[in-house]
Structures are given as structure tokens and as C-alpha cells.
Amino acid sequence: MGFEYIKENTENIRARIAKAEKLAGRHEGSVMLLAAVKYAEVAEISYLCTEMGVKNIGENRVQQLLEHYEGLPNRDELKWHFIGTLQTNKVKYIIDKVCMIHSLDSLKLASEINKQAVKHGIVMDVLVEINSGEEESKSGLAPADVESFCEEISAFSNIKLRGFMTMAPKCEKKEEYIKYFQQTYGQVLDIWTKKLHNIDRPIISMGMSESFEEAIACGSDIVRIGRSLFVR
């Protein structure tokens, strides 16, 4: 089975990321391509990683992460990120497999991540999820609650707040995403300047297949690309 479509898609996405970086006055390679593999087969992920050199993998579901993890012989060469809604009772299954959890949005979840990290003798990198559009259908913290939440989770010894993630509402026009990305970037900058939680330099994860160029223009460090990598 040929995977030429993945090769073409990956090259196209990388070229667009590089162009967006240049237009934003940013260094080439400053933005991480995180492959969201929710709808991908193991063979497709394997090709993406081994042939195209994509090493950062984003998983939305715990069971799927475990299946992909077991199915890839080179799994230890990859960096696994959890980017979906995470239930507290599932943390124990992924704590020793992922390098970062992008969807921290409650003290209950923070407590469980910390508990499991202590058990494994690790410090887990996390991103706090911001619900920038304040949509009831989506997880994440309301923007007004983010600063106090950052202060609260500073009590956990085995969690390291590395930055923030947002998923903007679905917009009809690409330029409509910008206001949400600018809002998130501005809030992150404000939190950083206040030196909350001792963040060295906050990572910002925003932008997906339909909006990653706008996100890069607004300061995103990680773009989560799924269907655009695997579309035939």
C-alpha cells in the first residue's frame, strides 16, 4: 500500500508552516508540527514517523493511544502528547507514556496527574486548556479563571506548567480565528509577565488544519494537524 499522499501532505504542511513563520518574522523551525492521529491507522503513523521524520504524536483518546503505542515498533523514538479530554481514572494508563498533557482543566485532574507522576518518579509537563470561545460543548477553563487556576496548581510538586492550549470555535472565515488566538496570546503574555508558576517561557498550542497559519501569525508554538496530513 502506497503512502504517497502522506508524503505530499506532509511536505505541503511543512512548506506552509515555514512560510507562515517567515511572514510572522519568526525563525524557521520555531513551530512544532504535532500530528493529531485520531483517524490514522498504525501503518500510516509508522510511515509518517519513519519516512517523513515527524516525531511528535498527538492522541485524543486513551484507548487509541495505547493501541498505537503497542502497534509501533519505534514507539520509544517518538514523543507522545495527550491532547484530548482526559478522565481522571485514565491518567494511570498514560502517565509513563506521554511527554506532555495538553488538556489540564481542573484541580481534580491536576491532583490525579500529580499523584500518578509521584508514583512513577517523574514530573509531568502540562498545558492548561483555555476555552477561548467559552463554548459549553467544549472542555477547558473560561479565560477569566485561568490565572487563579495557575496559582492553585502551583502546589503540586510533580506537575510542571509549560504553557497553554486552546481550541478556537469553528469559524466560517480563516481571519475570524485571529481574534481568539490574539486573545489567548495576550492572556498568556500577561500571566507570564506576572511570573506566575515560574514559567520560563510559556508554550502556546493553538491552530489546527483549518487555522494553523493564522495561529502562527498570532504566536503559536505548536500546531495540531490531523486530517490535512492523512487526507487522500
C-alpha angles and dihedrals in degrees: 000000000000123000098191089127090062091050092050093044094049093048090049094049092047091050091050091048091050091049092049090049091052093047090051092050092246130138116265109256094026092115120071119225105218112191111220101207102182093125099031129108121233091250091054092049090048092053092046091053103038101035102029098034098233104154104170113083124188120204126193100188130047096219092049091048090054092048093049092044092054093042098055115079091199094049093126091060091059133079111230120206126187109219104163135081107295123208116213093235090058098052093089091061096058106027093098095042107050129069095204141014111214100186109064107150109146141047089233091059092043090053092051094046089050092047093051092043090054090052091054095041094240139119111230119218112223140183119210111232116230120200093214094179093044090229116174091215093061134069123232136087124292108251091246091059099048101087096051090045091055089054092049096052091051086085091070112094099199100046121086115197105217100170146291142302130201137181110204121217116268107274129196094217126042094230090059089070091063097077091056093046092047090049092052093045091050092049093048091049090051093051091047094051089053088057092232116175092358095271109181093206119338119241113223118205113192137131132061136196095301098040112024097112091054089047092053090051088054095050107272116163097189127039119194109217121183124146094026089065096049105033113122 
